[in-house]
């Protein structure tokens, strides 16, 4: 299969394995609130009244099958890079991929957004501190050129948001 530039669009066919599942802390069925107007604002958390003051939006509640990623990826598989942008589900996803984060993934890039994480904000920040302490993870942001710049985790957490936080060995 060729893409529009003549390249092979299946270049990663033997390295990428899609699963029709939500990344979560455990196998289960979860509620997902799909925005009718702003798809990027869909989340596993219902939005607060404050959100609805700023956005004229409606949501449909969809049930989705979820799995712990640790149960999908073998412990002996190589994992170089993980990219997560799941609008507030990051904490639950990290819980379900703790082995991968601790022992396999060299780099994890994720969005940090206090408003989307809601009640998961505090436990997620503690989990990130634990990764820094226990697994010697380091944190980076991207500068204007896309290069990584190491940053103190507490500085990023104080802002409450970062669109591309990089966690690496």
N, CA and C atoms as an extended XYZ file, in Angstrom:
507
Properties=species:S:1:pos:R:3:atomname:S:1:resname:S:1:resid:I:1 pbc="F F F"
N         0.852       -1.179        0.000 N   UNK     1
C         0.000        0.000        0.000 CA  UNK     1
C         0.894        1.237        0.000 C   UNK     1
N         0.639        2.137       -0.906 N   UNK     2
C         1.426        3.361       -1.036 CA  UNK     2
C         0.659        4.539       -0.434 C   UNK     2
N         1.382        5.453        0.216 N   UNK     3
C         0.724        6.674        0.663 CA  UNK     3
C         0.838        7.719       -0.440 C   UNK     3
N         0.310        8.913       -0.210 N   UNK     4
C         0.272        9.938       -1.256 CA  UNK     4
C         1.660       10.423       -1.677 C   UNK     4
N         2.680       10.167       -0.898 N   UNK     5
C         4.026       10.596       -1.256 CA  UNK     5
C         4.828        9.452       -1.880 C   UNK     5
N         4.177        8.338       -2.141 N   UNK     6
C         4.852        7.223       -2.771 CA  UNK     6
C         5.557        6.301       -1.796 C   UNK     6
N         5.509        6.608       -0.511 N   UNK     7
C         6.165        5.763        0.487 CA  UNK     7
C         5.294        4.598        0.905 C   UNK     7
N         5.870        3.700        1.622 N   UNK     8
C         5.141        2.532        2.088 CA  UNK     8
C         4.429        2.881        3.389 C   UNK     8
N         3.106        2.924        3.380 N   UNK     9
C         2.344        3.290        4.570 CA  UNK     9
C         2.273        2.151        5.577 C   UNK     9
N         2.783        0.989        5.223 N   UNK    10
C         2.795       -0.137        6.159 CA  UNK    10
C         4.202       -0.392        6.697 C   UNK    10
N         4.983        0.646        6.743 N   UNK    11
C         6.374        0.495        7.146 CA  UNK    11
C         6.512       -0.100        8.550 C   UNK    11
N         5.557        0.155        9.425 N   UNK    12
C         5.625       -0.359       10.786 CA  UNK    12
C         4.702       -1.554       11.005 C   UNK    12
N         4.235       -2.195        9.940 N   UNK    13
C         3.222       -3.240       10.065 CA  UNK    13
C         3.612       -4.339       11.036 C   UNK    13
N         4.875       -4.663       11.148 N   UNK    14
C         5.278       -5.727       12.055 CA  UNK    14
C         5.682       -5.196       13.425 C   UNK    14
N         5.598       -3.886       13.629 N   UNK    15
C         6.018       -3.286       14.891 CA  UNK    15
C         4.880       -2.625       15.658 C   UNK    15
N         3.763       -2.408       15.010 N   UNK    16
C         2.626       -1.742       15.638 CA  UNK    16
C         1.455       -2.708       15.659 C   UNK    16
N         0.869       -2.852       16.837 N   UNK    17
C        -0.256       -3.769       16.992 CA  UNK    17
C        -1.437       -3.013       17.599 C   UNK    17
N        -2.429       -2.663       16.798 N   UNK    18
C        -3.587       -1.936       17.337 CA  UNK    18
C        -4.527       -2.872       18.098 C   UNK    18
N        -5.118       -2.352       19.148 N   UNK    19
C        -6.114       -3.073       19.927 CA  UNK    19
C        -7.334       -2.169       20.054 C   UNK    19
N        -8.519       -2.674       19.812 N   UNK    20
C        -9.726       -1.840       19.947 CA  UNK    20
C       -10.170       -1.747       21.413 C   UNK    20
N        -9.284       -1.246       22.252 N   UNK    21
C        -9.508       -1.181       23.692 CA  UNK    21
C        -9.029        0.165       24.228 C   UNK    21
N        -9.628        0.584       25.325 N   UNK    22
C        -9.152        1.771       26.025 CA  UNK    22
C        -8.046        1.346       26.984 C   UNK    22
N        -6.986        2.141       27.080 N   UNK    23
C        -5.917        1.871       28.046 CA  UNK    23
C        -6.421        2.277       29.422 C   UNK    23
N        -6.364        1.331       30.361 N   UNK    24
C        -6.931        1.564       31.686 CA  UNK    24
C        -6.120        0.795       32.719 C   UNK    24
N        -6.471        0.940       33.980 N   UNK    25
C        -5.742        0.290       35.064 CA  UNK    25
C        -6.002       -1.208       35.155 C   UNK    25
N        -7.119       -1.656       34.603 N   UNK    26
C        -7.503       -3.073       34.705 CA  UNK    26
C        -8.510       -3.387       33.605 C   UNK    26
N        -8.668       -4.659       33.278 N   UNK    27
C        -9.703       -5.020       32.299 CA  UNK    27
C       -11.087       -4.696       32.865 C   UNK    27
N       -11.873       -3.980       32.119 N   UNK    28
C       -13.223       -3.616       32.570 CA  UNK    28
C       -13.965       -2.918       31.441 C   UNK    28
N       -15.211       -2.588       31.699 N   UNK    29
C       -15.983       -1.718       30.818 CA  UNK    29
C       -16.022       -0.364       31.505 C   UNK    29
N       -15.689        0.676       30.757 N   UNK    30
C       -15.644        2.009       31.347 CA  UNK    30
C       -16.560        2.955       30.586 C   UNK    30
N       -17.008        3.978       31.294 N   UNK    31
C       -17.803        5.032       30.663 CA  UNK    31
C       -16.849        6.041       30.037 C   UNK    31
N       -17.191        6.482       28.838 N   UNK    32
C       -16.420        7.506       28.137 CA  UNK    32
C       -17.405        8.572       27.693 C   UNK    32
N       -17.116        9.815       28.039 N   UNK    33
C       -18.011       10.921       27.731 CA  UNK    33
C       -17.523       11.616       26.463 C   UNK    33
N       -18.205       11.345       25.363 N   UNK    34
C       -17.817       11.857       24.048 CA  UNK    34
C       -18.493       13.196       23.789 C   UNK    34
N       -17.681       14.211       23.570 N   UNK    35
C       -18.183       15.545       23.274 CA  UNK    35
C       -18.803       15.565       21.882 C   UNK    35
N       -19.954       16.192       21.766 N   UNK    36
C       -20.587       16.340       20.450 CA  UNK    36
C       -19.965       17.485       19.656 C   UNK    36
N       -19.373       18.443       20.360 N   UNK    37
C       -18.879       19.644       19.685 CA  UNK    37
C       -17.351       19.726       19.620 C   UNK    37
N       -16.694       19.423       20.703 N   UNK    38
C       -15.234       19.537       20.789 CA  UNK    38
C       -14.653       18.156       21.080 C   UNK    38
N       -14.337       17.391       20.043 N   UNK    39
C       -13.901       16.008       20.219 CA  UNK    39
C       -12.706       15.889       21.153 C   UNK    39
N       -11.822       16.861       21.143 N   UNK    40
C       -10.657       16.837       22.022 CA  UNK    40
C       -10.997       17.002       23.487 C   UNK    40
N       -12.225       17.344       23.801 N   UNK    41
C       -12.654       17.491       25.189 CA  UNK    41
C       -13.385       16.260       25.705 C   UNK    41
N       -13.446       15.216       24.911 N   UNK    42
C       -14.023       13.952       25.366 CA  UNK    42
C       -13.117       13.368       26.442 C   UNK    42
N       -13.705       12.632       27.389 N   UNK    43
C       -12.907       12.145       28.512 CA  UNK    43
C       -13.612       11.001       29.222 C   UNK    43
N       -12.864       10.285       30.051 N   UNK    44
C       -13.516        9.284       30.893 CA  UNK    44
C       -14.118        9.931       32.133 C   UNK    44
N       -13.830       11.220       32.330 N   UNK    45
C       -14.414       11.974       33.440 CA  UNK    45
C       -15.522       12.888       32.916 C   UNK    45
N       -16.618       12.974       33.653 N   UNK    46
C       -17.642       13.955       33.311 CA  UNK    46
C       -17.088       15.337       33.634 C   UNK    46
N       -17.363       16.297       32.780 N   UNK    47
C       -16.855       17.642       33.013 CA  UNK    47
C       -17.642       18.341       34.115 C   UNK    47
N       -16.954       19.262       34.776 N   UNK    48
C       -17.528       20.006       35.886 CA  UNK    48
C       -18.458       21.107       35.388 C   UNK    48
N       -19.171       21.701       36.333 N   UNK    49
C       -20.037       22.835       36.017 CA  UNK    49
C       -19.207       24.000       35.478 C   UNK    49
N       -17.979       24.143       35.965 N   UNK    50
C       -17.095       25.207       35.486 CA  UNK    50
C       -16.814       25.051       33.989 C   UNK    50
N       -16.611       23.815       33.541 N   UNK    51
C       -16.403       23.553       32.114 CA  UNK    51
C       -17.613       24.047       31.324 C   UNK    51
N       -18.794       23.702       31.795 N   UNK    52
C       -20.019       24.041       31.066 CA  UNK    52
C       -20.311       25.544       31.070 C   UNK    52
N       -19.708       26.292       31.996 N   UNK    53
C       -19.823       27.751       31.963 CA  UNK    53
C       -19.069       28.327       30.765 C   UNK    53
N       -17.978       27.673       30.375 N   UNK    54
C       -17.104       28.187       29.320 CA  UNK    54
C       -17.373       27.581       27.949 C   UNK    54
N       -17.960       26.393       27.922 N   UNK    55
C       -18.181       25.697       26.651 CA  UNK    55
C       -19.644       25.300       26.522 C   UNK    55
N       -20.232       25.634       25.398 N   UNK    56
C       -21.578       25.156       25.068 CA  UNK    56
C       -21.378       23.799       24.408 C   UNK    56
N       -21.614       22.757       25.153 N   UNK    57
C       -21.272       21.422       24.684 CA  UNK    57
C       -22.235       20.401       25.275 C   UNK    57
N       -22.391       19.310       24.580 N   UNK    58
C       -23.177       18.176       25.064 CA  UNK    58
C       -22.331       16.928       24.912 C   UNK    58
N       -22.635       15.929       25.733 N   UNK    59
C       -21.846       14.702       25.743 CA  UNK    59
C       -22.737       13.484       25.622 C   UNK    59
N       -22.217       12.478       24.942 N   UNK    60
C       -22.846       11.164       24.894 CA  UNK    60
C       -21.985       10.230       25.723 C   UNK    60
N       -22.623        9.448       26.586 N   UNK    61
C       -21.892        8.474       27.389 CA  UNK    61
C       -21.820        7.163       26.605 C   UNK    61
N       -20.601        6.729       26.351 N   UNK    62
C       -20.355        5.506       25.588 CA  UNK    62
C       -19.626        4.528       26.499 C   UNK    62
N       -20.018        3.267       26.461 N   UNK    63
C       -19.268        2.256       27.205 CA  UNK    63
C       -18.192        1.681       26.307 C   UNK    63
N       -16.999        1.537       26.862 N   UNK    64
C       -15.871        1.013       26.088 CA  UNK    64
C       -15.206       -0.125       26.849 C   UNK    64
N       -14.703       -1.093       26.107 N   UNK    65
C       -13.903       -2.162       26.704 CA  UNK    65
C       -12.521       -1.593       27.000 C   UNK    65
N       -12.014       -1.897       28.176 N   UNK    66
C       -10.711       -1.385       28.580 CA  UNK    66
C        -9.809       -2.533       29.012 C   UNK    66
N        -8.521       -2.290       28.932 N   UNK    67
C        -7.540       -3.295       29.328 CA  UNK    67
C        -6.314       -2.615       29.919 C   UNK    67
N        -5.601       -3.362       30.748 N   UNK    68
C        -4.300       -2.919       31.236 CA  UNK    68
C        -3.280       -3.242       30.148 C   UNK    68
N        -2.530       -2.256       29.710 N   UNK    69
C        -1.573       -2.452       28.622 CA  UNK    69
C        -0.512       -3.480       29.011 C   UNK    69
N        -0.162       -3.560       30.297 N   UNK    70
C         0.793       -4.577       30.754 CA  UNK    70
C         0.340       -5.988       30.394 C   UNK    70
N        -0.964       -6.199       30.283 N   UNK    71
C        -1.487       -7.527       29.953 CA  UNK    71
C        -1.487       -7.791       28.447 C   UNK    71
N        -1.284       -6.763       27.649 N   UNK    72
C        -1.286       -6.912       26.191 CA  UNK    72
C         0.118       -7.042       25.604 C   UNK    72
N         1.088       -6.477       26.288 N   UNK    73
C         2.468       -6.460       25.801 CA  UNK    73
C         3.300       -7.407       26.666 C   UNK    73
N         3.963       -8.356       26.027 N   UNK    74
C         4.794       -9.310       26.770 CA  UNK    74
C         5.963       -8.592       27.449 C   UNK    74
N         6.385       -9.128       28.569 N   UNK    75
C         7.490       -8.535       29.330 CA  UNK    75
C         8.811       -8.571       28.571 C   UNK    75
N         8.946       -9.484       27.611 N   UNK    76
C        10.199       -9.574       26.856 CA  UNK    76
C        10.164       -8.781       25.546 C   UNK    76
N         9.057       -8.085       25.283 N   UNK    77
C         8.974       -7.270       24.069 CA  UNK    77
C         9.696       -5.943       24.272 C   UNK    77
N        10.300       -5.477       23.210 N   UNK    78
C        10.985       -4.190       23.240 CA  UNK    78
C         9.960       -3.070       23.035 C   UNK    78
N        10.008       -2.085       23.912 N   UNK    79
C         9.141       -0.909       23.806 CA  UNK    79
C        10.053        0.316       23.895 C   UNK    79
N        10.212        1.005       22.789 N   UNK    80
C        11.090        2.172       22.768 CA  UNK    80
C        10.372        3.456       23.153 C   UNK    80
N         9.123        3.584       22.731 N   UNK    81
C         8.442        4.871       22.805 CA  UNK    81
C         6.954        4.647       23.033 C   UNK    81
N         6.384        5.408       23.958 N   UNK    82
C         4.942        5.378       24.208 CA  UNK    82
C         4.440        6.815       24.146 C   UNK    82
N         3.377        7.053       23.392 N   UNK    83
C         2.746        8.384       23.311 CA  UNK    83
C         1.322        8.243       23.811 C   UNK    83
N         0.977        9.039       24.804 N   UNK    84
C        -0.353        8.976       25.413 CA  UNK    84
C        -0.972       10.365       25.393 C   UNK    84
N        -2.175       10.466       24.860 N   UNK    85
C        -2.945       11.711       24.907 CA  UNK    85
C        -4.400       11.280       24.988 C   UNK    85
N        -4.843       11.004       26.196 N   UNK    86
C        -6.174       10.406       26.365 CA  UNK    86
C        -7.063       11.223       27.296 C   UNK    86
N        -6.848       12.531       27.278 N   UNK    87
C        -7.780       13.497       27.866 CA  UNK    87
C        -8.270       13.137       29.266 C   UNK    87
N        -7.335       13.014       30.202 N   UNK    88
C        -7.707       12.779       31.590 CA  UNK    88
C        -7.617       11.333       32.022 C   UNK    88
N        -7.354       10.432       31.109 N   UNK    89
C        -7.241        9.014       31.450 CA  UNK    89
C        -5.813        8.574       31.714 C   UNK    89
N        -4.883        9.518       31.737 N   UNK    90
C        -3.467        9.177       31.861 CA  UNK    90
C        -3.161        8.408       33.146 C   UNK    90
N        -3.717        8.832       34.266 N   UNK    91
C        -3.431        8.140       35.531 CA  UNK    91
C        -3.848        6.678       35.454 C   UNK    91
N        -5.068        6.434       35.002 N   UNK    92
C        -5.549        5.053       34.908 CA  UNK    92
C        -4.702        4.241       33.928 C   UNK    92
N        -4.309        4.847       32.822 N   UNK    93
C        -3.472        4.144       31.839 CA  UNK    93
C        -2.103        3.817       32.429 C   UNK    93
N        -1.501        4.769       33.142 N   UNK    94
C        -0.192        4.522       33.747 CA  UNK    94
C        -0.265        3.382       34.756 C   UNK    94
N        -1.348        3.307       35.524 N   UNK    95
C        -1.498        2.201       36.478 CA  UNK    95
C        -1.513        0.860       35.763 C   UNK    95
N        -2.101        0.836       34.588 N   UNK    96
C        -2.197       -0.401       33.824 CA  UNK    96
C        -0.978       -0.717       32.984 C   UNK    96
N         0.018        0.137       33.038 N   UNK    97
C         1.247       -0.133       32.279 CA  UNK    97
C         2.490        0.148       33.118 C   UNK    97
N         2.378       -0.123       34.404 N   UNK    98
C         3.492        0.160       35.306 CA  UNK    98
C         4.744       -0.650       34.960 C   UNK    98
N         4.575       -1.913       34.590 N   UNK    99
C         5.742       -2.723       34.217 CA  UNK    99
C         6.422       -2.141       32.984 C   UNK    99
N         5.629       -1.772       32.003 N   UNK   100
C         6.181       -1.204       30.771 CA  UNK   100
C         6.936        0.086       31.071 C   UNK   100
N         6.361        0.948       31.882 N   UNK   101
C         7.011        2.216       32.224 CA  UNK   101
C         8.289        1.968       33.025 C   UNK   101
N         8.234        1.043       33.968 N   UNK   102
C         9.382        0.792       34.842 CA  UNK   102
C        10.521        0.068       34.143 C   UNK   102
N        10.189       -0.889       33.271 N   UNK   103
C        11.227       -1.788       32.765 CA  UNK   103
C        11.413       -1.805       31.259 C   UNK   103
N        10.444       -1.327       30.491 N   UNK   104
C        10.532       -1.502       29.047 CA  UNK   104
C        10.617       -0.195       28.265 C   UNK   104
N         9.748        0.727       28.539 N   UNK   105
C         9.681        1.958       27.740 CA  UNK   105
C        10.826        2.898       28.093 C   UNK   105
N        11.580        3.266       27.097 N   UNK   106
C        12.666        4.218       27.312 CA  UNK   106
C        12.119        5.640       27.425 C   UNK   106
N        11.067        5.926       26.660 N   UNK   107
C        10.491        7.267       26.624 CA  UNK   107
C         8.973        7.181       26.594 C   UNK   107
N         8.332        7.989       27.440 N   UNK   108
C         6.874        8.108       27.450 CA  UNK   108
C         6.552        9.592       27.306 C   UNK   108
N         5.738        9.926       26.327 N   UNK   109
C         5.306       11.308       26.110 CA  UNK   109
C         3.814       11.360       26.387 C   UNK   109
N         3.405       12.323       27.196 N   UNK   110
C         1.995       12.405       27.564 CA  UNK   110
C         1.602       13.845       27.835 C   UNK   110
N         0.303       14.067       27.794 N   UNK   111
C        -0.234       15.380       28.130 CA  UNK   111
C        -0.515       15.409       29.621 C   UNK   111
N        -0.233       16.531       30.232 N   UNK   112
C        -0.532       16.740       31.641 CA  UNK   112
C        -1.558       17.863       31.715 C   UNK   112
N        -2.748       17.564       32.261 N   UNK   113
C        -3.815       18.556       32.300 CA  UNK   113
C        -4.654       18.335       33.556 C   UNK   113
N        -4.445       19.206       34.533 N   UNK   114
C        -5.125       19.087       35.824 CA  UNK   114
C        -6.652       19.060       35.661 C   UNK   114
N        -7.190       19.897       34.782 N   UNK   115
C        -8.644       19.973       34.627 CA  UNK   115
C        -9.222       18.688       34.055 C   UNK   115
N        -8.524       18.061       33.138 N   UNK   116
C        -9.023       16.814       32.554 CA  UNK   116
C        -8.852       15.643       33.517 C   UNK   116
N        -7.799       15.650       34.320 N   UNK   117
C        -7.569       14.556       35.266 CA  UNK   117
C        -8.541       14.598       36.445 C   UNK   117
N        -8.994       15.772       36.798 N   UNK   118
C        -9.946       15.980       37.887 CA  UNK   118
C        -9.479       15.289       39.175 C   UNK   118
N       -10.253       14.359       39.726 N   UNK   119
C        -9.910       13.706       40.998 CA  UNK   119
C        -8.657       12.840       40.890 C   UNK   119
N        -8.250       12.499       39.677 N   UNK   120
C        -7.030       11.703       39.490 CA  UNK   120
C        -5.761       12.557       39.504 C   UNK   120
N        -5.894       13.888       39.605 N   UNK   121
C        -4.726       14.762       39.568 CA  UNK   121
C        -3.733       14.442       40.687 C   UNK   121
N        -4.190       14.467       41.931 N   UNK   122
C        -3.275       14.249       43.065 CA  UNK   122
C        -2.621       12.873       43.017 C   UNK   122
N        -3.388       11.786       42.823 N   UNK   123
C        -2.699       10.490       42.747 CA  UNK   123
C        -1.757       10.389       41.546 C   UNK   123
N        -2.092       11.062       40.439 N   UNK   124
C        -1.208       11.018       39.278 CA  UNK   124
C         0.100       11.750       39.568 C   UNK   124
N         0.021       12.913       40.208 N   UNK   125
C         1.254       13.638       40.527 CA  UNK   125
C         2.119       12.820       41.481 C   UNK   125
N         1.495       12.127       42.424 N   UNK   126
C         2.258       11.269       43.337 CA  UNK   126
C         2.916       10.123       42.579 C   UNK   126
N         2.196        9.548       41.630 N   UNK   127
C         2.748        8.464       40.821 CA  UNK   127
C         3.970        8.953       40.027 C   UNK   127
N         3.890       10.143       39.465 N   UNK   128
C         5.030       10.694       38.725 CA  UNK   128
C         6.229       10.915       39.646 C   UNK   128
N         5.967       11.409       40.855 N   UNK   129
C         7.051       11.547       41.839 CA  UNK   129
C         7.655       10.184       42.168 C   UNK   129
N         6.801        9.179       42.313 N   UNK   130
C         7.287        7.822       42.595 CA  UNK   130
C         8.166        7.309       41.458 C   UNK   130
N         7.769        7.546       40.210 N   UNK   131
C         8.581        7.119       39.063 CA  UNK   131
C         9.945        7.814       39.083 C   UNK   131
N         9.933        9.078       39.430 N   UNK   132
C        11.197        9.819       39.497 CA  UNK   132
C        12.101        9.216       40.572 C   UNK   132
N        11.532        8.933       41.727 N   UNK   133
C        12.306        8.418       42.857 CA  UNK   133
C        12.700        6.955       42.668 C   UNK   133
N        11.746        6.107       42.336 N   UNK   134
C        11.970        4.662       42.287 CA  UNK   134
C        12.689        4.207       41.030 C   UNK   134
N        12.314        4.770       39.886 N   UNK   135
C        12.859        4.304       38.610 CA  UNK   135
C        13.822        5.305       37.965 C   UNK   135
N        14.179        6.361       38.698 N   UNK   136
C        15.107        7.391       38.209 CA  UNK   136
C        14.645        8.004       36.888 C   UNK   136
N        13.342        8.173       36.741 N   UNK   137
C        12.813        8.813       35.532 CA  UNK   137
C        13.124       10.304       35.578 C   UNK   137
N        13.413       10.858       34.420 N   UNK   138
C        13.674       12.282       34.273 CA  UNK   138
C        12.584       12.876       33.390 C   UNK   138
N        12.339       14.167       33.547 N   UNK   139
C        11.247       14.821       32.839 CA  UNK   139
C        11.777       15.958       31.974 C   UNK   139
N        11.147       16.096       30.803 N   UNK   140
C        11.566       17.072       29.811 CA  UNK   140
C        10.333       17.730       29.197 C   UNK   140
N        10.515       18.941       28.711 N   UNK   141
C         9.516       19.609       27.878 CA  UNK   141
C        10.162       19.819       26.512 C   UNK   141
N         9.356       20.207       25.549 N   UNK   142
C         9.865       20.475       24.203 CA  UNK   142
C        10.003       21.979       24.005 C   UNK   142
N        11.134       22.397       23.466 N   UNK   143
C        11.293       23.821       23.169 CA  UNK   143
C        10.695       24.129       21.796 C   UNK   143
N        10.847       25.354       21.332 N   UNK   144
C        10.227       25.793       20.071 CA  UNK   144
C        10.731       25.019       18.858 C   UNK   144
N        11.915       24.427       18.971 N   UNK   145
C        12.462       23.652       17.848 CA  UNK   145
C        12.113       22.171       17.940 C   UNK   145
N        11.467       21.778       19.037 N   UNK   146
C        11.128       20.369       19.233 CA  UNK   146
C        12.172       19.597       20.011 C   UNK   146
N        13.242       20.263       20.438 N   UNK   147
C        14.282       19.614       21.236 CA  UNK   147
C        13.806       19.466       22.680 C   UNK   147
N        14.275       18.422       23.344 N   UNK   148
C        13.902       18.219       24.741 CA  UNK   148
C        14.791       19.056       25.648 C   UNK   148
N        14.159       19.605       26.690 N   UNK   149
C        14.846       20.404       27.695 CA  UNK   149
C        14.434       19.845       29.050 C   UNK   149
N        15.410       19.392       29.830 N   UNK   150
C        15.072       18.818       31.134 CA  UNK   150
C        14.454       19.888       32.024 C   UNK   150
N        13.463       19.462       32.802 N   UNK   151
C        12.746       20.393       33.677 CA  UNK   151
C        12.460       19.709       35.004 C   UNK   151
N        12.397       20.496       36.044 N   UNK   152
C        12.037       19.983       37.362 CA  UNK   152
C        10.556       19.606       37.337 C   UNK   152
N        10.257       18.386       37.711 N   UNK   153
C         8.872       17.905       37.696 CA  UNK   153
C         7.954       18.817       38.499 C   UNK   153
N         8.415       19.292       39.644 N   UNK   154
C         7.556       20.132       40.486 CA  UNK   154
C         7.174       21.445       39.807 C   UNK   154
N         8.042       21.965       38.966 N   UNK   155
C         7.719       23.195       38.231 CA  UNK   155
C         6.586       22.930       37.247 C   UNK   155
N         6.670       21.820       36.532 N   UNK   156
C         5.604       21.475       35.577 CA  UNK   156
C         4.297       21.231       36.318 C   UNK   156
N         4.354       20.501       37.418 N   UNK   157
C         3.131       20.200       38.167 CA  UNK   157
C         2.491       21.470       38.714 C   UNK   157
N         3.294       22.447       39.085 N   UNK   158
C         2.756       23.707       39.610 CA  UNK   158
C         1.936       24.450       38.564 C   UNK   158
N         2.272       24.286       37.289 N   UNK   159
C         1.511       24.964       36.239 CA  UNK   159
C         0.180       24.264       35.975 C   UNK   159
N         0.123       22.964       36.259 N   UNK   160
C        -1.115       22.216       36.054 CA  UNK   160
C        -1.339       21.718       34.647 C   UNK   160
N        -0.445       22.082       33.727 N   UNK   161
C        -0.632       21.583       32.365 CA  UNK   161
C         0.660       21.645       31.563 C   UNK   161
N         0.766       20.697       30.664 N   UNK   162
C         1.888       20.640       29.732 CA  UNK   162
C         1.442       19.736       28.588 C   UNK   162
N         1.379       20.254       27.365 N   UNK   163
C         0.857       19.435       26.268 CA  UNK   163
C         1.752       18.261       25.890 C   UNK   163
N         3.061       18.388       26.118 N   UNK   164
C         3.996       17.315       25.765 CA  UNK   164
C         5.026       17.169       26.871 C   UNK   164
N         4.702       16.392       27.885 N   UNK   165
C         5.671       16.110       28.935 CA  UNK   165
C         6.356       14.801       28.572 C   UNK   165
N         7.675       14.819       28.581 N   UNK   166
C         8.466       13.656       28.197 CA  UNK   166
C         9.082       13.067       29.460 C   UNK   166
N         8.867       11.768       29.668 N   UNK   167
C         9.460       11.053       30.792 CA  UNK   167
C        10.413       10.018       30.208 C   UNK   167
N        11.652       10.038       30.681 N   UNK   168
C        12.659        9.179       30.075 CA  UNK   168
C        13.605        8.633       31.132 C   UNK   168
N        14.304        7.555       30.760 N   UNK   169
C        15.315        6.967       31.651 CA  UNK   169
C        16.508        7.890       31.762 C   UNK   169
